[in-house]
């Protein structure tokens, strides 16, 4: 039995409609495999990596009437409230066959809650056959997941390893597609033992984890062949290359949970396990797997923990005398508010161990801080929120590399176009960096080397820095491959994932000099957004990632590469007119840098009052359009809806944007009318410069 469930990240988008209909809104999917629907269904829910342990979640409210991502949890909630299958069917229209099986799961939970001490071998086996995790069983009976694991091992309740039958039972199937089940009493394969290496995949595509981590996994598997090691991939995403039948020696189409990875380790007894190429999810498992006895190849989980834990990481930076924004960790709203007032707004709120900026927020006032904390202070129930001073107008830098026992073996530095405040996954990344001096690059390499040595890194790493007034501060360190790894590798022609595998098996790897500064071309990576599919979503970018894909292009200059990349994601060069609205005096001053390029345009420029005055004052023939609340014509929406413009720039003050309904309606109308929209000043300026420097006919496509 196979159950495929989409992964939705609609909650990441402000004002987005959560109703699921005929327009696709999911960003990825998982596939659970079992011998029963119940087993496969509960597996798939855990595979989504939403911090749910199965079909029942105690904190999800019933949402039966509306088809939202939470509906599948609302079904179990309804059965907990003793609603009948018939009544749920009438509300939802879901086939009773599925409803009866979800009800079976709920009834088992209710029985166990009533009789927690009667966890016999028979009961435990039945629960496992229905797809219950050790952790969920532990919650129901008041024990830890590891205690349940020990109990079932005592009872010899362990999963069987089955091959996926690709021949419909007509002939014996010999495939490398495997899954684990408790609905069996034999294994279809024998363990590979010490000749095998387990590579943990990235799980479902989602905002923050997509093909970039799959690329790292695949290239790691390919590199293992040099060392005559059999590869065992653990992943649950049917869309990935790593789950293709001919990539690895064995593929466990399974959950990336501690329980299941430990089960695979117990059965296979491999040489070791690589957790550093599948993104944040495998990284988060490293500590528990190491404590269990799994051999983690590369950087020690204790050092990974030092980088991920804000307290230990901060202490490490203080020891190295590396600057960082003032920060502290809090469990109460009052303490957080006092700290924010002390360091001054704006402040950045974030949890530990997250990917894609999940649940991060910049707060510009005490009111917004309290509002955010009351709504959602943590992503995982296990980690409190941290508050740090947000540095405005800082340049953001990415440093990617590979190290061996604390010594850097390869390093590449790239820069963001957007200033700090836009998530790195949404940012426009330029290689080689165009605005950093050789002196600054050397300083960054020196500081990075210090940190790498202190963390004793073996394998891939990514460190994010910010620079303001030549003052360097660290943002965070990721002891794993990053989403820029494929981009860097393809832009330089040097495969970082291959080197990251080499350092695990070869001693004293020679340092590789990657001449990224002297590249004869420029590579630019831009994000792909899907706001058009998310009705109502506000397309303003911030510290929480919103993009669903990316492209990279090469050019003779930064402007040419950027223009090619933007055209590749669907941006069109304006022909009819450009709408411009810039909020805030500082941002208006910055926008004046592109006035020479605006003067070159031979199309109308329409703008709101203050922006219009500024442009006219500086020699740009701008046409005035009125804001909606002014109730005059022509207004901003008219010029968008009636096709007077085919390009829009809407830059708002960050601390007022949520209150500016006019600005939101402009942005949303542009998206709904398929008009390219820029909401970031640095990116808008670069595009205007690029489109007036190059025509489409000027753009060259050359082999590298």
C-alpha positions in Angstrom: 0.0 0.0 0.0 1.3 3.4 -1.0 0.1 6.8 0.3 1.3 10.0 -1.3 0.6 13.3 0.6 1.4 16.8 -0.7 3.4 19.2 1.5 1.9 22.7 1.8 3.7 25.7 3.2 0.8 28.1 2.8 1.3 29.3 6.4 4.5 31.0 5.3 2.7 33.5 3.2 0.9 36.6 4.7 -2.7 36.9 3.8 -2.7 33.8 1.6 -5.9 31.8 1.1 -5.5 28.4 2.7 -8.3 26.7 0.8 -7.1 23.9 -1.5 -8.8 23.6 -4.8 -8.1 23.0 -8.5 -5.1 25.3 -8.5 -2.0 23.6 -7.3 -0.5 25.1 -4.1 1.7 22.3 -2.7 5.5 22.7 -2.8 6.4 19.0 -2.5 5.2 15.6 -1.6 6.0 12.4 0.3 5.3 8.8 -0.3 4.7 6.3 2.6 4.8 2.6 1.9 3.4 -0.1 4.1 1.3 -3.3 4.1 -1.8 -1.6 5.3 -3.3 1.8 4.7 -3.0 2.8 8.3 0.7 2.0 8.4 1.5 3.8 5.1 -0.7 6.8 6.1 0.9 7.4 9.4 4.3 7.0 7.9 3.5 9.6 5.2 2.4 12.1 7.9 5.7 11.8 9.7 7.5 12.1 6.4 6.0 15.6 5.9 8.4 16.7 8.7 5.7 18.9 10.3 6.5 17.7 13.8 3.4 15.4 13.8 3.9 11.9 15.1 0.9 10.4 13.2 -2.7 10.8 12.1 -3.8 12.3 15.4 -2.4 15.6 16.7 -3.8 16.9 19.9 -3.3 20.6 19.1 -5.1 20.8 15.7 -8.6 22.1 15.8 -11.3 20.5 13.7 -11.5 22.0 10.3 -13.8 19.6 8.5 -15.8 22.1 6.5 -12.9 23.6 4.6 -10.3 21.7 2.4 -7.2 23.0 4.0 -3.8 21.4 4.8 -5.0 20.7 8.3 -8.1 18.8 7.2 -6.5 15.3 7.5 -5.8 16.1 11.2 -9.3 17.4 11.7 -10.6 14.0 10.6 -9.0 12.3 13.5 -10.0 15.0 15.9 -13.7 14.5 14.8 -13.4 10.8 15.6 -11.9 11.6 19.0 -15.1 13.6 19.6 -17.1 10.5 18.7 -18.4 11.7 15.4 -19.6 8.9 13.2 -18.1 8.0 9.8 -21.4 8.8 8.2 -21.5 12.4 9.6 -17.9 13.1 8.6 -18.6 11.7 5.1 -21.6 14.1 4.7 -19.4 17.1 5.6 -16.3 16.2 3.7 -17.3 13.9 0.9 -14.3 11.7 1.7 -14.8 8.0 0.8 -15.9 6.1 3.9 -13.2 3.4 3.2 -10.5 5.9 4.2 -12.6 7.3 7.1 -13.1 3.9 8.7 -9.3 3.3 8.6 -8.5 6.7 10.2 -11.2 5.9 12.8 -9.4 2.6 13.5 -6.2 4.6 14.3 -8.2 6.9 16.6 -9.9 4.0 18.4 -6.6 2.3 19.1 -5.3 5.6 20.6 -8.4 5.9 22.8 -8.1 2.3 24.0 -4.4 2.8 24.9 -5.1 6.0 26.7 -7.6 4.2 28.9 -5.3 1.3 29.6 -1.7 2.6 29.4 -0.3 -0.2 31.6 -1.6 -2.9 29.3 1.1 -2.5 26.7 1.6 -6.1 26.0 3.7 -7.6 23.2 0.5 -8.3 21.3 -0.8 -4.7 21.7 2.6 -3.2 20.9 2.8 -5.3 17.7 -0.7 -4.3 16.6 0.1 -0.6 17.2 3.3 -0.8 15.1 1.4 -2.6 12.4 -1.0 0.3 12.3 2.0 2.7 11.8 2.3 4.2 15.3 5.8 5.6 16.1 7.6 4.8 19.3 7.4 8.5 20.2 3.6 8.6 19.8 3.1 5.4 21.8 5.3 6.9 24.5 3.1 10.0 24.6 0.0 7.9 24.9 1.3 5.8 27.8 3.5 8.5 29.6 6.9 7.2 28.5 9.8 8.3 26.3 10.2 7.1 22.8 13.4 5.4 23.6 11.7 3.5 26.5 9.2 2.1 24.0 12.0 1.2 21.6 13.7 -0.7 24.4 10.4 -2.5 25.3 9.7 -3.6 21.8 13.2 -4.9 21.3 12.7 -6.8 24.5 9.6 -8.3 23.0 11.5 -8.8 19.7 9.0 -6.5 17.9 11.2 -5.2 15.1 10.4 -4.2 11.5 11.0 -6.4 8.5 12.8 -5.2 5.4 10.7 -5.7 2.3 11.6 -5.2 -1.4 9.1 -3.3 -3.5 7.6 -5.8 -6.0 8.0 -4.2 -9.4 6.7 -7.3 -11.2 3.2 -7.6 -9.7 4.0 -11.0 -8.1 4.4 -12.7 -11.5 8.1 -13.2 -11.1 10.6 -12.8 -8.2 11.5 -9.1 -8.0 15.0 -8.1 -7.3 15.1 -4.4 -6.8 17.0 -2.0 -4.6 13.8 -0.3 -3.5 13.2 -1.2 0.1 10.8 -0.3 2.9 10.2 -1.4 6.5 7.1 -2.9 7.9 5.8 -4.6 11.0 3.3 -6.6 8.8 5.9 -9.3 8.1 8.2 -11.9 9.7 11.1 -12.1 7.3 13.6 -9.9 5.5 13.9 -9.8 1.7 17.6 -8.8 1.8 20.7 -9.4 3.8 22.5 -6.5 5.5 25.4 -4.9 3.6 27.4 -4.4 6.8 30.7 -2.4 6.9 31.0 -2.0 3.1 28.0 0.3 3.1 27.6 4.0 3.8 24.1 5.4 4.7 23.3 8.8 3.0 20.4 10.6 4.6 18.3 12.5 2.0 16.4 15.7 2.3 12.8 14.5 2.6 10.0 16.4 0.9 10.5 19.4 -1.3 9.4 22.4 0.7 10.2 26.0 1.0 13.8 25.9 2.0 14.7 22.4 0.8 14.5 21.4 -2.8 16.6 20.0 -5.6 19.8 21.6 -4.2 20.1 19.2 -1.4 19.1 16.3 -3.6 22.0 17.3 -5.9 24.3 17.1 -3.0 23.0 13.6 -2.0 23.3 12.3 -5.5 26.8 13.6 -6.0 27.8 12.1 -2.7 26.5 8.7 -3.7 28.4 8.9 -7.0 31.6 9.9 -5.2 31.3 6.9 -2.9 31.9 4.6 -5.8 35.5 5.7 -5.9 36.0 4.2 -2.5 34.2 0.9 -3.3 31.5 1.7 -0.7 28.0 0.5 -1.3 25.5 3.4 -0.9 22.3 3.3 1.1 20.0 6.3 0.6 17.2 7.0 3.0 14.6 9.3 1.5 10.8 9.6 1.1 10.4 12.0 -1.8 9.3 10.4 -5.1 10.3 13.6 -7.0 14.0 13.3 -6.3 16.9 11.9 -8.4 18.3 10.2 -5.2 15.2 8.0 -5.2 15.7 6.8 -8.8 16.2 3.1 -9.1 19.7 3.3 -10.6 21.4 5.9 -8.3 22.2 4.0 -5.0 22.9 0.4 -4.2 20.0 0.4 -1.8 17.1 2.9 -1.4 15.0 2.9 1.8 11.9 4.7 0.8 11.4 5.6 4.4 10.9 8.3 7.1 13.8 10.5 8.1 12.9 10.1 11.7 15.3 9.0 14.4 13.3 5.8 14.9 13.4 4.6 11.3 17.1 5.7 10.7 18.1 3.8 13.8 16.1 0.7 12.6 18.0 0.8 9.3 21.3 1.2 11.2 20.5 -1.8 13.4 19.7 -3.9 10.4 22.4 -2.9 7.9 25.3 -2.3 10.5 27.0 0.1 8.0 30.5 1.6 7.9 29.0 4.9 8.8 26.3 7.5 8.1 26.5 10.9 6.2 24.2 13.5 7.6 25.7 16.6 6.1 24.3 16.6 2.5 20.5 16.4 2.9 19.9 19.8 4.5 18.7 20.6 8.0 16.5 17.6 8.6 19.4 15.0 8.7 21.6 17.5 10.6 18.9 17.7 13.3 19.0 13.9 13.7 22.8 13.7 14.1 22.9 14.3 17.9 20.3 11.6 18.7 21.7 9.1 16.3 25.2 9.6 17.7 24.0 9.1 21.2 22.3 5.9 20.1 25.6 4.6 18.7 25.5 5.3 15.0 28.8 6.2 13.5 28.5 9.7 12.0 31.0 10.4 9.2 32.4 13.9 9.1 32.0 16.7 11.7 31.2 15.4 15.1 27.5 15.9 16.2 28.9 17.5 19.3 30.5 20.2 17.1 27.3 20.5 15.0 25.4 21.1 18.2 28.0 23.9 19.1 27.1 25.7 15.9 23.3 25.2 16.1 22.9 26.1 19.7 22.9 29.9 20.0 24.4 29.9 23.5 27.4 27.7 22.6 27.9 29.3 19.2 27.9 32.8 20.8 30.5 31.7 23.4 32.6 30.3 20.6 32.4 33.7 18.7 33.3 35.6 21.8 36.4 33.4 22.3 37.5 34.0 18.8 36.7 37.7 19.1 34.3 37.5 16.1 31.6 40.1 16.2 27.9 39.2 16.3 24.7 41.2 16.8 23.6 41.4 20.4 21.2 38.6 21.3 19.7 36.6 24.1 17.4 33.6 24.6 14.0 33.8 26.2 11.1 31.8 27.4 8.8 34.7 28.4 7.3 37.6 26.5 8.3 40.0 29.3 12.0 39.1 29.2 12.1 39.3 25.4 10.4 42.7 25.4 12.9 44.1 28.0 15.8 42.9 25.9 14.5 44.3 22.7 13.9 47.7 24.3 17.5 47.6 25.7 19.2 46.9 22.3 16.8 49.0 20.3 14.4 48.1 17.5 14.3 46.4 15.0 15.0 43.0 16.4 15.1 39.6 14.8 13.2 36.6 16.4 14.3 33.1 15.6 14.4 29.5 17.0 17.4 27.1 16.8 17.6 24.2 14.4 15.5 25.6 11.6 15.6 25.7 7.8 14.3 28.4 5.4 13.9 30.9 8.2 10.9 29.1 9.6 9.0 31.2 12.0 11.6 34.0 11.9 10.4 37.6 12.2 11.8 41.1 12.2 9.9 43.3 14.7 10.1 47.0 14.5 8.1 47.8 17.6 7.2 46.4 21.0 3.6 45.9 19.8 4.7 43.7 16.9 7.1 41.8 19.1 4.4 40.9 21.6 1.9 40.1 18.8 4.3 37.7 17.2 5.3 36.0 20.5 1.7 35.4 21.4 0.9 33.8 18.1 4.0 31.6 17.7 7.2 31.8 19.6 8.8 28.6 18.5 8.8 26.2 15.6 9.5 23.1 17.6 8.0 22.6 21.0 11.5 21.8 22.2 13.3 25.0 21.5 12.7 28.5 22.9 12.9 31.7 20.9 16.0 33.9 20.6 15.9 37.7 20.1 18.8 39.5 18.4 19.5 43.1 17.3 18.7 43.4 13.6 21.3 45.3 11.7 19.8 47.5 9.0 21.4 48.3 5.7 24.0 45.6 6.0 25.4 43.6 3.1 25.1 39.9 3.3 27.8 37.4 2.3 27.9 33.6 1.8 31.0 31.6 2.4 30.8 28.0 1.2 33.5 25.4 1.5 34.9 22.0 2.5 37.2 21.3 5.5 39.1 18.4 6.9 39.8 18.2 10.7 39.4 21.9 11.0 41.5 22.9 7.9 39.8 24.5 4.9 40.4 22.5 1.7 38.2 24.7 -0.6 36.4 28.0 -0.1 34.3 30.3 -2.3 32.7 33.6 -1.3 29.6 35.0 -3.0 27.5 38.1 -2.3 23.8 39.0 -2.1 22.3 41.8 -4.1 19.6 42.4 -1.5 20.6 43.8 1.9 20.2 41.8 5.1 16.6 41.2 5.8 15.8 39.0 2.8 16.2 35.3 3.4 19.3 33.8 1.7 17.0 31.4 -0.2 15.1 34.3 -1.8 18.2 36.5 -2.3 19.9 37.2 -5.6 23.4 35.8 -5.4 26.4 37.0 -7.4 29.7 35.1 -8.1 32.4 36.4 -8.1 31.5 39.1 -5.6 31.6 42.5 -7.3 31.5 45.0 -4.4 34.1 43.4 -2.1 37.7 44.5 -2.1 40.5 41.9 -2.0 41.3 43.0 1.5 37.7 42.3 2.6 37.8 38.9 0.9 41.0 38.0 2.8 39.5 39.1 6.1 36.4 37.0 5.5 38.6 34.0 4.6 40.7 34.5 7.7 37.6 34.7 10.1 36.0 31.7 8.4 39.2 29.7 8.9 39.3 30.5 12.6 35.7 29.3 13.0 36.2 26.2 10.9 39.2 25.3 13.0 37.4 25.9 16.3 34.5 23.7 15.2 36.9 21.0 13.9 34.8 20.7 10.7 35.2 17.7 8.4 33.0 18.0 5.4 30.9 20.8 3.9 30.1 24.1 5.6 28.2 27.4 4.9 28.8 30.5 6.9 26.7 33.7 6.4 28.2 37.0 7.2 27.1 40.6 7.1 29.1 43.8 6.5 28.2 47.3 7.5 30.7 50.2 7.3 33.5 47.7 6.8 32.6 46.0 10.1 32.1 42.2 9.7 29.6 40.3 11.8 28.5 36.6 11.6 24.9 35.7 11.0 25.0 31.9 11.3 27.1 28.8 10.6 25.6 25.7 8.9 27.8 22.6 9.3 26.4 21.0 6.2 26.0 21.6 2.5 23.9 24.6 1.6 21.5 25.5 -1.0 24.3 27.4 -2.8 26.5 24.3 -3.1 25.2 23.3 -6.6 25.3 26.9 -7.8 28.9 27.4 -6.6 30.0 24.0 -8.0 28.5 24.7 -11.4 29.6 28.3 -11.6 33.3 27.4 -10.8 33.4 23.9 -12.4 34.6 22.5 -9.1 32.3 19.9 -7.5 32.2 20.7 -3.7 30.1 17.6 -2.9 32.8 15.3 -4.4 35.5 17.0 -2.3 33.2 16.8 0.8 33.1 13.0 0.3 36.9 12.8 -0.4 37.7 14.3 3.0 35.8 11.5 4.7 38.0 8.7 3.2 41.3 10.3 2.2 43.9 11.5 4.6 45.5 14.9 4.3 43.6 16.2 1.3 45.5 19.0 -0.5 43.9 22.4 -0.3 42.2 23.2 -3.6 42.5 26.7 -4.9 39.3 27.7 -6.6 39.9 30.9 -8.6 36.4 32.3 -8.0 37.6 35.9 -7.9 39.2 35.7 -11.3 36.4 34.1 -13.2 36.1 35.4 -16.8 32.3 35.6 -16.4 29.7 36.4 -13.8 27.1 33.9 -12.4 23.9 35.1 -10.9 21.3 33.0 -9.1 17.8 34.4 -8.7 14.7 33.0 -7.0 11.5 31.7 -8.6 8.3 32.7 -6.7 4.8 31.2 -7.0 2.7 34.1 -5.6 0.4 33.9 -8.6 -0.8 30.5 -7.4 -1.4 31.7 -3.8 -4.5 33.8 -3.9 -4.2 36.8 -1.5 -0.6 36.2 -0.6 1.4 39.4 0.0 4.6 39.2 -2.2 6.8 41.2 0.1 10.0 39.4 1.0 11.5 39.2 4.5 13.6 36.8 6.7 11.2 33.9 6.2 11.8 32.2 2.9 9.1 32.3 0.2 10.6 31.1 -3.1 9.8 27.7 -4.5 12.7 27.4 -7.0 15.6 29.2 -8.6 17.6 29.7 -11.8 21.2 30.6 -12.5 22.7 32.3 -15.6 26.1 33.4 -16.8 27.0 36.7 -18.4 29.9 39.0 -19.2 28.8 41.3 -16.5 26.7 41.2 -13.4 24.0 43.1 -15.2 23.9 40.8 -18.2 23.8 37.6 -16.0 21.1 39.1 -13.8 18.9 40.1 -16.7 19.3 36.7 -18.3 18.3 35.1 -15.0 15.3 37.3 -14.5 14.0 36.6 -18.0 14.4 32.9 -17.2 12.0 33.1 -14.3 9.4 34.9 -16.4 10.1 38.6 -15.8 9.4 40.6 -19.0 11.1 43.8 -20.1 8.5 46.6 -19.9 7.1 48.0 -23.2 4.0 49.9 -22.1 5.1 51.7 -18.9 6.5 51.4 -15.4 4.7 52.0 -12.1 7.0 53.3 -9.3 6.1 53.9 -5.6 9.0 54.3 -3.1 8.3 54.7 0.6 10.7 56.3 3.1 13.1 59.1 2.6 16.2 56.9 2.8 14.9 54.5 0.2 13.9 57.4 -2.1 17.5 58.7 -1.9 18.8 55.3 -2.7 16.5 55.0 -5.7 17.9 58.2 -7.1 21.0 56.2 -8.1 19.1 54.8 -11.1 17.7 58.1 -12.3 20.2 58.2 -15.2 18.9 54.9 -16.3 15.2 56.0 -16.0 16.0 59.0 -18.2 17.0 56.5 -21.0 13.6 54.9 -21.0 11.2 55.8 -23.8 8.1 54.5 -22.0 5.8 56.3 -19.5 6.7 56.2 -15.8 3.7 56.5 -13.5 4.2 57.1 -9.8 2.4 58.2 -6.6 2.7 61.8 -5.4 5.9 62.0 -3.4 7.8 59.6 -5.7 6.5 61.6 -8.7 7.8 64.9 -7.2 11.2 63.4 -6.5 11.6 62.0 -10.0 10.5 65.2 -11.6 12.8 67.2 -9.4 15.7 65.0 -10.8 14.7 65.3 -14.4 12.5 62.3 -14.9 9.2 62.9 -16.7 6.9 61.0 -14.3 3.1 60.9 -14.6 1.1 61.3 -11.4 -1.4 58.5 -10.3 -3.4 58.8 -7.1 -3.5 56.4 -4.2 -6.7 54.5 -3.6 -7.6 56.3 -0.4 -7.3 59.7 -2.2 -10.4 58.6 -4.3 -9.2 60.3 -7.5 -8.6 59.1 -11.0 -6.3 57.8 -12.4 -5.4 55.7 -9.4 -2.8 53.1 -8.8 -5.1 50.1 -9.5 -6.5 51.5 -12.7 -3.1 51.9 -14.2 -2.4 48.2 -13.4 -5.8 46.7 -14.3 -6.3 48.7 -17.5 -2.8 47.8 -18.8 -1.2 51.2 -18.7 1.9 49.7 -17.3 3.5 46.2 -17.6 6.1 46.5 -14.8 5.7 47.6 -11.2 8.1 48.7 -8.4 6.5 49.0 -4.9 8.9 49.6 -2.1 7.4 50.3 1.4 8.8 51.2 4.8 9.3 47.8 6.5 7.9 48.9 9.8 4.7 50.2 8.2 4.1 47.8 5.4 1.6 45.7 7.3 -0.6 48.7 7.9 -0.5 50.0 4.3 -3.6 48.5 2.7 -3.1 50.5 -0.5 0.4 49.1 -0.9 -0.8 45.6 -0.4 -3.6 46.0 -3.0 -1.1 47.4 -5.5 1.2 44.4 -5.0 -1.5 41.9 -5.2 -3.2 43.5 -8.2 0.2 43.4 -10.0 0.6 39.7 -9.3 -3.0 38.9 -10.3 -2.6 40.7 -13.6 0.7 39.0 -14.4 2.7 42.2 -14.1 6.4 41.7 -13.0 6.7 43.2 -9.5 9.8 44.2 -7.5 9.4 44.9 -3.8 13.2 45.1 -3.0 15.1 48.3 -3.7 18.5 46.8 -4.5 17.0 44.3 -6.9 14.8 46.9 -8.6 17.8 49.2 -9.1 19.9 46.4 -10.6 17.1 45.5 -13.0 16.6 49.0 -14.2 20.3 49.3 -14.8 20.5 46.0 -16.6 17.5 46.6 -18.9 18.8 50.0 -20.0 22.4 48.6 -20.5 21.4 45.6 -22.5 18.7 44.9 -25.1 17.5 41.3 -25.7 19.6 41.3 -28.8 22.7 42.2 -26.8 22.4 39.2 -24.6 24.9 36.5 -25.4 24.7 32.8 -24.8 28.2 31.3 -24.7 29.7 27.9 -23.8 31.9 28.1 -20.7 
